[in-house]
Amino acid sequence: LESVHGIVPLGARGSGARPAAPTLTATGSRGFFTVYASRSGNAIHHFEVQYSSTVPFESSTDVETVEVTGNAYLTIYIPGATRYFRARTRLTSSDWSAWVYSSAISSGAFSAV
């Protein structure tokens, strides 16, 4: 059914060239992280965003992964924490792009104001 509608099943990805890496913006304030990963153009991109309290990601024991279709906008509530973020993108039929990384970001303390 997917191929009838021109959609390449997720298991069949990797047949195309890598897209350029996305733009990644990560900020923290009042106990929240706000993360935005985007790509220009009209194509539908799939994003994988990861965050961790330590780097490198490959040896970290607390990596969280979020996958999003379309531009990735995430709000994550972890008051008083510091996290590192990275993101990559792909088209439905392409390989993943290279990772882009943030520096250490603090969420700040919770504030009800």
Wavefront OBJ file of the C-alpha trace (Angstrom):
o trace
v 0.000 0.000 0.000
v 2.823 2.436 0.829
v 4.518 1.946 -2.533
v 1.199 2.476 -4.358
v 1.081 5.978 -2.847
v 4.751 6.695 -3.574
v 5.920 6.265 0.013
v 9.098 4.322 0.618
v 8.675 2.073 3.682
v 11.003 2.978 6.556
v 12.853 -0.302 6.203
v 13.761 0.555 2.614
v 15.429 3.902 3.330
v 19.043 4.529 2.545
v 18.783 4.439 -1.229
v 19.363 8.187 -1.692
v 22.163 10.620 -1.009
v 22.526 12.280 2.380
v 20.737 15.616 2.757
v 22.546 18.611 4.230
v 22.588 18.740 8.024
v 19.708 20.619 9.698
v 19.870 23.857 11.630
v 19.689 23.223 15.394
v 18.709 25.791 18.033
v 18.488 24.779 21.706
v 17.755 27.132 24.610
v 16.840 26.778 28.271
v 14.711 28.895 30.574
v 12.453 28.503 33.645
v 13.001 24.735 33.811
v 12.331 24.070 30.116
v 14.476 23.258 27.118
v 13.215 24.484 23.772
v 14.722 22.697 20.782
v 14.142 23.531 17.133
v 15.617 21.591 14.210
v 14.733 22.720 10.704
v 15.570 22.412 7.022
v 14.662 24.763 4.211
v 12.751 23.595 1.165
v 9.437 21.925 0.503
v 10.449 18.285 0.946
v 9.163 16.418 4.009
v 12.070 15.769 6.326
v 12.291 13.309 9.181
v 14.292 14.474 12.187
v 16.010 12.588 14.942
v 16.827 14.714 17.989
v 18.835 13.314 20.877
v 19.727 14.812 24.233
v 21.977 13.676 27.053
v 23.545 14.964 30.259
v 26.997 13.878 29.056
v 29.027 13.702 25.870
v 30.132 11.965 23.776
v 26.662 10.643 22.946
v 28.023 7.263 21.855
v 29.198 6.411 25.385
v 26.467 8.233 27.328
v 24.099 6.115 29.405
v 21.126 8.511 29.387
v 20.505 9.423 25.729
v 16.865 10.231 24.920
v 15.755 10.076 21.272
v 12.796 11.851 19.676
v 11.794 11.313 16.033
v 9.652 13.931 14.288
v 8.346 14.402 10.737
v 8.346 18.002 9.547
v 10.328 20.690 11.327
v 11.122 19.510 14.842
v 9.995 21.806 17.660
v 10.276 20.290 21.122
v 9.679 21.583 24.628
v 11.189 19.409 27.340
v 10.622 19.998 31.064
v 13.668 19.100 33.178
v 14.190 21.896 35.763
v 17.709 22.611 36.978
v 19.360 20.381 34.382
v 22.106 20.724 31.800
v 21.821 18.820 28.533
v 23.615 18.510 25.215
v 21.550 18.207 22.045
v 22.175 16.876 18.574
v 19.978 16.469 15.498
v 20.065 14.926 12.051
v 17.594 14.688 9.184
v 16.690 12.524 6.217
v 14.229 12.466 3.392
v 11.939 9.454 3.157
v 14.289 7.704 0.712
v 17.667 9.038 1.851
v 20.340 8.217 4.365
v 20.630 10.291 7.555
v 22.535 13.577 7.353
v 25.532 14.267 9.535
v 24.762 15.169 13.162
v 24.767 18.819 14.274
v 25.500 19.533 17.943
v 24.682 22.137 20.566
v 26.926 23.210 23.386
v 25.842 22.516 26.982
v 22.447 24.131 27.649
v 20.987 24.801 31.124
v 17.209 24.641 31.600
v 17.350 26.949 34.615
v 15.265 26.656 37.744
v 11.494 26.289 37.606
v 9.652 29.587 37.805
v 5.876 29.927 38.001
v 6.095 33.539 36.813
l 1 2 3 4 5 6 7 8 9 10 11 12 13 14 15 16 17 18 19 20 21 22 23 24 25 26 27 28 29 30 31 32 33 34 35 36 37 38 39 40 41 42 43 44 45 46 47 48 49 50 51 52 53 54 55 56 57 58 59 60 61 62 63 64 65 66 67 68 69 70 71 72 73 74 75 76 77 78 79 80 81 82 83 84 85 86 87 88 89 90 91 92 93 94 95 96 97 98 99 100 101 102 103 104 105 106 107 108 109 110 111 112 113
